[in-house]
Amino acid sequence: MSSRRTPPAEGEAPARTHALAGALAVTATVGYGVLLYAFGVVLEPMRAELGWSSAQASAGLTVGLVTAGLCAPTIGRAIDRFGARGVMVAGSLVGGTGVVAWASTTGFVTYVLAWVVIGLGMAMSLYEPAFAAITRHAPGRRRRSVLVVTVAAGFASTIFIPLTEALASALGWRDALLILGLALAAIATPLHLLGLPPRGRVVAPDPADPAGAGATAPDDAAAGPEPAAEPPAAPGPAAPAHPAPAPPPAAGAPAHQPPTLATSPTLRRLVLALVLGATPMVAVGAHLVAFLLEAGRSAALAAALAGGVGVAKVLGRLVVGPALGWLTARAAMAVSFGSQAVGLLLPLVVPTLTADVAMVVLFGLGSGAMTVVKPLYIVDLFGLRGFGVTQGRAVRVVQLAQAGAPLLIGAFATLAGGYWPGWLLLAVGSAVAAVLLPRPGHPPRPFTPRSPRRRSRAAS
């Protein structure tokens, strides 16, 4: 099945790209704030009212993350086939409905079912579908757009943790969740509907494929070289100097099939590296305050340091953009994982407040940068075609591992009588992930512009 890829009108690309990135920046911020960060604020009052143990109350988040991971490949396939707008509009409504159901829960079964719905909403409306939308509709500016979205969403905890606390203190946790769920649907639904282009509309074509924007192409974006740079406006006269796109497949040739875990050693190695390197993001988020309290920090100081991770993540996302001018995506991923590993090891080797602060900074910088680089690295490995399916297959496994990470680190702490074995495990895993990252099967595509002469030599 094929669809017409509609090119943007003269001068339209910057405005439409800004609208796309701006809409996704707002919806990702609201989505993460409501679907993820509100949980930690209402956990204790909810548990006290319902008489549940911490394990029972925490099961909701685990169920939501598992559901999101299991649904990721299907959602990616739907985006590749039908476009991102309809999927993300539905995801906003589904996520908001799940939070409203959570607000009215009176028993454990209904609580778990509400989190199944919330997990489906996560899979349909957070980072992964947003990245797929950017890759599909604005391939020529995907680096800048991904950076805008992830930097903005980095402030989700800064905004929504105090907001949720204020609502819960004034109205109770149920009314707080009701307001947040309705707000998610009311804000994200129209932004996804109006900010995302219709299916087949490319608002910022890849300058390496100037003719492809208007050509008939498969539903998923045609694979082609990554742009040498992201200019502030639509590609100008210099665009044709890029190497010509690969010729279309001959008639009767088999359709492109995205890689699977069963057939692609590269995808298997990527998934293993992401499991080891991305799992600490969730585990540390769940246990950092307890780790710092165990180290003798006051509750106020532990909370302040834990909040600093979010600021460091935003800084990491800002720093990695310029760094991609001289680092490949693979190298940037390796540096990100290495930063996490060093940060987690420092307080184990030097148990001081200075080491704790360094841990927060290094871990936040690494995990924040990784969020930006991951979709770009996947494109480097496998190309644009079938990006949604490929990313979904990788993300499903990673999210399943992340869902179990808080429980695993908690079990280590219980068995060992402290957090240091779990922290050491996370640090070693991040270091191993940096080494495991597979190399792209083609020469790395540079991010900085090159002269036509150098491009001609590269093409030859």
N, C-alpha and C positions, 0 to 999 in steps of 0.2 A: 504494500500500500504506500502511496506517495502523496505529498501535498506540496502546494506552491509556496515557496519561501519568498515572502514579499519584502522587497528592499525598502528602506526608509526614504522619505522624500528629502529633497535638498535642504540641509540645515536642520532636519528634524532629529537626527541621531542624538545630539547632546541633550536636548530637552527630554526625549523619551527615555534615554538611559538614566538621567537624573531622577525621573519619575519612578522608574523601576527600582533603582537602588534605594531611593528615599522611602518608597512604600515598604520594601522588604526590611529596611533598617528599623522602621517603626514597629512593624508587625512582629519581627523577631524579638525586639525588646519587650513588647507587651506579652508575647507568647511565652518566652522564658520566664518572665517575671511572674505570670499567673500560673503556668503549668508546672513550674519547677521550684522557684524560690519561695513561693507562698507556703509550700509544704512545711519547711522547717519552722516557720513562724507559728502555724496553727497546730503543730504536732502535739505539744504538751497540753494545751487546753482541750483539744479533741480527745486525747488519750484519757485525761482526767474525767471528762464528762461521760465517756463511753465505758470506762473501766477496763481498758485494754492494756496489755503489756506493750513495752516498746517494740518487741518483735512483731506483734500484730499490727500496730500502727505503722511501722516501717514497711510492712508487706505491700502497702498500697503503691509506694514509689517503685518498689522492685517490679510489681506487676505491670505498672505503666511503662517502665523502661524495657521490660521483656517484650511487651506487646509492640512497642515502637520498633524494636529490633526485628521482630518476626515479620512485621508489615513492610519494612523498608524496601525489599526488592519489588514487591507488588506495587507499591506507591511509585517507585522509580520507573517501573514499566508503564504505569498509567500516565506519568508525566511525559515519557518519550512518545507515547502513542496519541494522547489527547491534549497535551499542553499542560502548563503549570497552573494557569489561572483557575480553571474549574476545580482542580484538586486542592489548591490552597484555600479557595473560598469555602469549599466543603470542610476542609480541616479546621478553619476558624470556627465554624458552627459546631462541628463535632467536639472540639476541645472545650468550647464554652459550655456546651450541654453537659459534658462530663463533669466539669467543675460545679455546675449547678446541682447535678445529681449527688456529688460528693457532699455538698452543703446540707443536703437533706437526708443523708444516710443515718440509719438507726441500728444497723446490724453489720456484721463482718462481711456477709455475702454481698449485700448491696454496695458496701464500700469497695470491695474488690472489683465488682462489675463496673462501678463508676470509674475506677482507675484503668480498666480495660478500654473504656471509651476515651479517657484522657490520653492514654498511650497511642491510640489510633490518631487522635488529634495531633499529638506530637509528631508522629511520622509524616503527617500530611501538611504541616505548617511551619516547622522550625528550620534549622540550618540546612539539612540535606535537600529538601525540596526547593528552598531558596537558592542554593548553589546550582541546582539543576536548572532552575528558571533562568538564572543569569547566564549559564553556559549555553542554554538553548536560544535565548532571545538577544543576548548582547555578547557574543563570543569575542568581539573585538575590544571589549572593555571589561572583561570578566575580572581581571586582577584588581582594578580600582573598585569595581562594584562589590566584589567579595570583601575587600578591605573596609568599605563604608559600612556594610551590613554588620560585620563582626565587631568593628570598633563601637558602633552604636549599641549593639546588643550586650557588649561588655558592661554597660552601665545598668543592666536589668536588675541585678542584685542591689545596686546602690539606690535605685528608685523604689523597687517593689518590696524589699524587706521592711523598710520603715513604714511604707504605705500600708502594707498588710498588718503590721503591728498596730498602727494607729486605728485602723478599721476594727481589728479584733478587740482592742482595748475599749473602744467606744460602743461597739455594737454586738460583740461576741463573734466567735470564729465562724459560725454558720452564716450570719448575715454578711460578714467580710467576704467569705467565699462566694456567696450569691452575687454580691456587687462585682467582684472580680471576674466571675464567669460571664456575667452579662456584658461587662466592659470589654472583655476579650472579643466576644462576638460582635459587639457594636463598633469597635475600632478596626479590628483586623479584616472583617468581611468586606466592607466597602473599599478599603485600601487594596486588598488583593484583587477585587473586581475591577477597580478603576486604574490601578497602578501597573498591573501586569498586562502585557500585550496579548491579543488573541492568538490562538494557535497558528503557527506558521509565520508570525510577524517577527522579523529580525530588525531590531532597532539600532544595533551597532554591529555590522558584519565584521568578520575577521578580515583585516586588510590583506592577509596572505591569500584570501580567496575572494577577490573583488567581484568575480562573475558569479560566485555561488549563491549570492543573496537572492538573486532572482531566478535561479535555476530550479527545475524540479528536482527534489531531493527526497530521500527517505524521511520518515517522520522524525527520527532522531537526527541531530545535527550532523552534517557531513564531516567526516574526519579530515583534518588538514593541519598545516603547520600553525603553531601558536604565534600570535602577533609579535613582532620584534619590539614594539612599544605600544603604549596606549596614549595616543595624542588626545588633547583636550577636546578636539572636535572630530567630525566624521573624517574618514580617510580622504586625503587630498590627492593631487595628481601623482604623488610619489608612490601611491599604493600599488600600481601595476608593476613596480620594480621588484616586488616580492616574488619569490619563486612561484610559478604557476601551480595551481592545485593538481593533485593527482587525477588522471583521467577517470571517468566513471567506469564502473565494471561493465564488461561486455555483456551483451544480451544473453540471457540464460545462465549467467554466472550465479553461484549461490549467494543469497543475501548475507550481509554482514551479521555475524552472531557475536554478541558481547561475551567476554570471557567468563567462564564458570570456575568454581573452586575445584571441580572434578577434572577439568581439562587444562587449566592454566597454572603452572608452577609459580609464575610471577604474581598472580592474584593471591595464591596461598601464602607466599612469603610476605606480601604486603599486608594481608590480614593478620598474620602472626605478629609482624612488627607493630601494627596499630593496636592489637590487643595488649601487648606489653607496654607500649608507649602512651596509649590514650586512657587505659584503665585508671592510672593514678589520678586523673582529673576528678573522677567521681569519688574514689576512695579517700583522697586527701580532703575533698570538700566535706565529706561526711564525718571525718575523724580528726581534723586539724585542731579544733578547739580542745578536744579531749587530750590530744597529744601534747599540746602546750600546757594544759593544766597539770598533766602528769610531770612535765618538766619544771613545775614550780611557779609558773606565771599566774598572775591573778586572773580572775574571770574577765574583768574589763580589758586587761591587756591582751588576753587570748582572743577575745572577740575582735579587738581592734586589728590585731595582726591577721586574723582570718579574713577580715574585710579588706585588708590590703592586697590580698591575692587578686581580687577583682580589678583593682587599679593597675596592678602589675600586668595582668592579662591584656588590658587595653593598651598599655605602653608597648607590650610585645607585638600587638597587632599593628601599631603605628610604625614600629621600628622595622618590621619585616618587609614592608612595602619597598622602601628604598634599598634594603639589603638584597632584594631580588634583582636589582640591577647588576649585581656582580656575583650572586650565588645562584646555582640551579635550585629548582624546587627540592630535589633530593638532598642537596647539601643543607638547605635551610631546615628541612625536616630533621636531619641528623643533629644539627646544632640545637634545635628545639628539645629533642629528647635528651641530649647531653646536658643541657641546662637544667632540665628537671632532675636528672640523676644527681648532679653535683649539689643542687639545692637540697634534695632529700637527705643526702649523706652528711652534709655539714653539721647539723645539730646532733648527729650520732657520734661524730668524731670530736667535735668541740661543743659541748653542751652549755652554751652561753646565750645571752639575749642577742648579742650581735650575730651569732650563727642563726638564730631563729629569724631575725630580720632578713638576713641574706637568703635563707631558705624561701621566705615568702616572695622576695623579689625574683630570684632565679627561677623558682618553680612557676610563678605567675607569668614571667616573660616567656618561658619555654612553651607552656600550655597555650598561652594566648597566640603566639606566633604559629603554632601547629594548626590551630583552627583555620587560619587564613591559607596556609600553604597546602593543606591536605587535598582540597579539590583540584588545585593546580597541579599537584604531583600526580594525582590519578589521571588527569588529562595527558600529562607527559608520558605516563606508562602505557595508556591504552587508547589515546586519541579522544576526539569529541563524540564520535558516533557511538550511540548506546551509552552515553555517560550516565544517565539516570539509572539504568539497570546495573551497570558495573559498580557505581557508587553504592547502590542499595544492597548489592550482594556483599560488599565489604562491610558496610555499616551494620548489617544485621548481626554478624558475628561479634563485632566490636561492642555493640550495644548490649548484647547478651552477656558478654564478659563484664562490662561496666555495671550491669544490674547486680551481678553477684559480688562485685568488689567490696562494697561496704560490709557485707556479711562476712567475707573472707578475712578482712583486716580486723574486724571485731572478734572473730574466732581466734585469730593469732594472739590478740591482746589478752583474751581470756585464758588461753592455754599457757602463754608465756609469762603472764603477770605484768605485761607492759606492752607498749606500742613499738618498741625498737625492732623486733623481728619483722613485723609487717612493714615498717618503714624501710628497712633494709631490702626486703623483697621488692618493694616498689621501685627503689633506686636501682637495683640490679636489673630489673625488668626494663626500665627506661634506657639504661646503658646498652643492653643487648639489642633493644629495638633500633637504636642508632646504627648498629653494625649490620642488622638484618635487612635494612631497606634495599629493595631491588633497584638495579640500574635500568633506566629506560632502554628499550631495544633499538633506539635510533640516537644519533648525536643530539645532545641537549640543545634546545632552541634558545638562543640568547634573548634576553629581555631588553637590552639596549639597542637603539637603532644602529644599523650598519650602512655604509655607503653602497650605492648601486654596484660599484666595481666589486666590493667584497661579497655582496650577495650573488653576483654573477659567478664569481669564483667558487662560492659555496655550492651553487647549483650545479656547476660542472663537476 
